[in-house]
């Protein structure tokens, strides 16, 4: 099992969360609902691709653990000198029942309180109109800094498309996000990367235990 990093010296135990085992992550990740992309953005940031419309896990606790697992591994795969990640969210198959409000709140809480300033920007690509009702609720869970990092991108909105191009090369960006890449989620490749990440994670926590047991990890369209 793997721990979520604590970002505070205070109440260290309460900031420790155990995330899914390799087997659990492999099962949850079979359909490609959330994974680390095999490319970086133009600033060298790790890219997380999210497809909430593919969500199939019933347990909210397991969903949150799955997200935490990928947040941890995103941090482990940052390029030298880079401390932030970029999220790409695509909404094929999404409905109001795809992500419970409570889960959205917990994910936002986790990002803001356990990974402060780790999120550089989050692109919500072409969300359906029904998403407006969901957004009107969950945006109030965000602090001002996080809210400003969420950008809506619509294929017919030139300004939002141009903003996205500032962050990605067309050759890397999947077609589902308006790019030219025909990259598709490959679960076997995901599993291989997961093994590599697990080794990095084990090395990180082993090193942390010996050296630093309690670290201090210090315009677009909107509704």
WOCOR-V681985 format. One line per field, one symbol per residue. ss: DSSP state (H for helix, E for strand, C for the rest). phi: phi as a letter, one per 30 degrees, with the letter a starting at -180 (. if undefined). burial: + if it has 16 or more other C-alpha atoms within 10 Angstrom, else -. A space follows every 10 residues. Layout:
BEGIN
ss=???
phi=???
burial=???
END
This chain:
BEGIN
ss=CEECCCCCCC CCHHHCCEEC CHHHHHHHCC CCCEEEEEEE CCCCCEEEEE CHHHCCCCCH HHHHHHHHHH HHHHHHCCCC CCCCEEEEEE CCCCCCCCCC HHHHHHHHHH HHHHCCCCEE EEEEECCCCC HHHHHHHHHH HCCHHHHHHE EEECCCCHHH HHHHHCCCCC CCCEHHHCCC ECCCCCHHHH HHHHHHHHHH HHHHHHHHHH HCCCCCCCCC ECC
phi=.bcddccbdd heddccbccd deddddddce cidaaddcbc ddciddcccb bddcebdddd dddddddded ddddddcdde icbbbccbcb ceidbdcdbd eddedddded ddccbdiddd abccchdded dedddddddd dcdeddeddd bcbbeccedd ddddddcbde dcddedcicc dcebdbddde dddddddddd dddddddddd cbdbdcdd.b dbd
burial=-++++++--- ----+---++ -+--++-++- +++++++--+ +--+++++++ +++++----- -+++++++++ ++++++++-- --++++++++ +--+----+- ---++-++++ ++-++++++- +++++++--- ---+----+- +----+--++ ++++-----+ +-+++-+++- -+++-++++- ----+-+--+ +--+--++-- +---+----- ---------+ ---
END
